Amino acid sequence: MSLVMSRGVLAVSLLMALAGCNTGNPVSGLMGQSAPQPAAPAATAAAPVGSDAFVQGFCPQVALRDGTTVHRVYARGKDNDPTQVVYQASIADTTRSCSRTEATLTVNVLAQGRLVSGPQGTAGTINLPVRITVIDGDQQVYSEIEPFSVTIADVNQPTQFIYSRAVTVPGNVSGLTRVHIGFDDGKAKKKK
């Protein structure tokens, strides 16, 4: 009898532990910081007609595009000479959270990065050209480059940074929607 009861308690405990794994915070592992937890929804209260409440069902994944995760700047006219690097920035990890209304989907994009001074670098503030693009299937629904300021206090120490941006797109995007983040200095040549 006690063996059967012990198995039942073990099974219930295991199910509770597994259920807890699915309720984590998507931002909590980023740089060891915890993001505020959302308020718990009302148990059985229905949203009034015409309110902004909407059932969350889809939050697009954030992806890093090949060739856009590293941004390196050289001294003027000294491109591709490793002794002339002013600084190098990189994006290592991303996450997101979403909120939705009947008409819009807002994706809160977070990216963890690192800025390292090169042999020609000096302490100061660097503006990194960060581009966020939202693509639904084959159609681009959002794209913007934003200068993001990061300060290098000591040229001998790398600087960690967290980039955060809320992007609002139409609420009728499909399940094929993806968010891409990376560096874009605007020098890329367009295909003919």
Secondary structure, 3 states (H helix, E strand, C coil): CHHHHHHHHHHHHHHHHHHHHCCCCCCCCHHHCCCCCCCCCCCCCCCCCCCCCCCCCCCCEEEECCCCCEEEEECCCCCCCHHHEEEEEEEEEEEEEEEECCCEEEEEEEEEEEEEECCCCCCEEEEEEEEEEEEECCEEEEEEEEEEEEEECCCCCCEEEEEEEEEEEECCCCCCEEEEEEECCCCCCCCC
